[in-house]
Structure formats: C-alpha cells, structure tokens
Amino acid sequence: MALQVADHWFEHRAIEDGLTLVWEPYVTSFMRCNIWHVRGRDRDMLVDTGMGMASLKGAIAHMLDKPVLAVASHSHFDHIGSHHEFNERLVHAGEADIMAAPNRDNTLAAPYVDENSITALPHPGYDVAKYEIKAAPATRLVEDGDVIDLGDRVFEVLHLPGHSPGSMGMWEKATGLFFSGDAIYDGRLLDDCYHSDIPDYLETMERLRALPARVVHGGHQSSFGRERMIEVVDDYIAGKRAPGCPTDIPVDS
C-alpha cells in the first residue's frame, strides 16, 4: 500500500518550564529520536535534531527567538538529520569527522533506513531509498567537563562512550536534569554498532550509577527518574558481566 503524505512531520509537547520535547510521529518507534529544546536567557539549546526528512527549523520556528546551539549527542542518522539547518553545532571531538562527512555507512543509515522506517511521507514524491544526511561540520568541539552556558542555565558535557566513541550527555547540576542521548534510555541499549565498545560502555554505566540525576531525558523512549536509571544501569552491567543473563530491556510498543 502506498504511503500517504503527512499533513505535518513534527509534534511537540511542553515538558516543564523552558523544556519542550519534539518528535517525528511518522518515524517508526525504534528510530524515533527525542529532540529536546531547552530555552535559555541568551541562547537556546537543541539536543539532537532527528532524521532530517523535513525541516525541523521550519517546524519549530515559533519557538526560536534567539541563537540556537544544536548539540549532537552522537552522530547516528536519527540524531543529526537537521543539524545542517543550524549555524552553531556542537559535537564531541570523537565524532567530528562523521558530522563533517556523513554517509549512509558511518551514520548507520545503511542497515536501518528503508521503506519500513516511516509510516507516512514527509512530502509528495519522497523516496526513502535516497535518504541521506547532509554535512554539518561542528562549529565547536567539546570534551568531558566542558560547559554550555545559556545565560541563566549551565550544562556540563559528560563524555559517555560505549554506544559510540563520541556519545555524550548534557548535565544540569542545578536542576538535576540529564539529557543522555543514547548512552542510556528506557529501552534496549545498542552496543553492537560498528564503533561501539562494550568495555567503554561498562565504564560509562558505572559513572551513570553515581550521577544524582533527578530526571533522565533520553534519546529514545519516555523520560524516567534516578531509581529507574540505576535499574537500567544494573541490568546492563549484569547482562554483560554474567554470561547467559539477559541484556535486553523491553522497548515500549
């Protein structure tokens, strides 16, 4: 059956004061990225930008009244598709080369993006077989411990390798908010990508166990609190360190 053209590509919902969740409802749940818009006094921050099949900047234009820092939690296709639309782009140094020269292989689009990836078309004539990511070279490279200052809100960069070498999270100590990308979310964590590293992932999990996060806003699935974060951490560690133990956490249908 031919797919219908969607009358809109993005949806959004206010989560709390100054924080909005944006998502692509017609992208299948496995690769549907959480796009986080954080409002600051002097500038805003976007954590990830989705698939890039339609203009994110155009869809959220009503939210944007000041400069925007587009942060790439990592460089996989479902998180950086619209980064090219924004003038200021932050990425960990470990994945800057992918942002500058993305292709279907190094962004993981090749094994995942096909006709089953979407349930509607973003515009007439769209051909998912020609899906590609546009180059979005970093305007700022960040490392662990660097600070992102929005004027009235300050986030610390946490380098969290394992899922990918440059995976990182944004930690706001003052509020306990943690934007974790794909380092941790309430679903099946992927550590078998071409540049994943399980020993690194285990070290990341140990670090996250000690993080006093109030709320974890992940790259996928619903947000959760610290108690659930510890459960996910411990499930992952137990599964990797004890052969035969399950490592998958069911993904919500």
ZIQUIRA-V462744 format. One line per field, one symbol per residue. phi: phi as a letter, one per 20 degrees, with the letter a starting at -180 (. if undefined). burial: I if it has 24 or more other ideal C-beta (glycine too) atoms within 12 Angstrom, else O. Layout:
phi: ???
burial: ???
//
This chain:
phi: .ffeefebddcbbfebgnccecbdfeegggdfeeddddecfdbdcdemcmfnfbffgffdgfedcbgceeeefadfgfdcgdgffdfdcdbfgfcfffffbfbfefemfgedebfeecdbefagnfdffdgbdefbgfebeccgnfdddeodccdefdfcfqfbfdgbcdddffdnecedlefbbeafeecdffdfbfgfffffffffgefefecddefbmefbefgfgfffgffffffeecgnffdedgege
burial: OOOOOOOOIIOIOOOOOOIIIIIIIIIIIOIIIIIIIIIIOOIIIIIIIIIIIIIIIOIIOOIIOOOIIIIIIIIIIIIIIIIIIIOIIIIIIIIIOIIIOIOOOIIIIOOIIOOOIIOIIIOOOIOIOOIIIIOIIIOIIIOOOOOIOIOOIIIIIIIIIIIIIIIIIIIIOOOOIIIIIIIIIIIIIIIOIOIIOIOIIIOIIOIIOOIOIOIIIIIIIOIIOIOIIOOIIIIIIOIIOOOOOOIOIOOOO
//
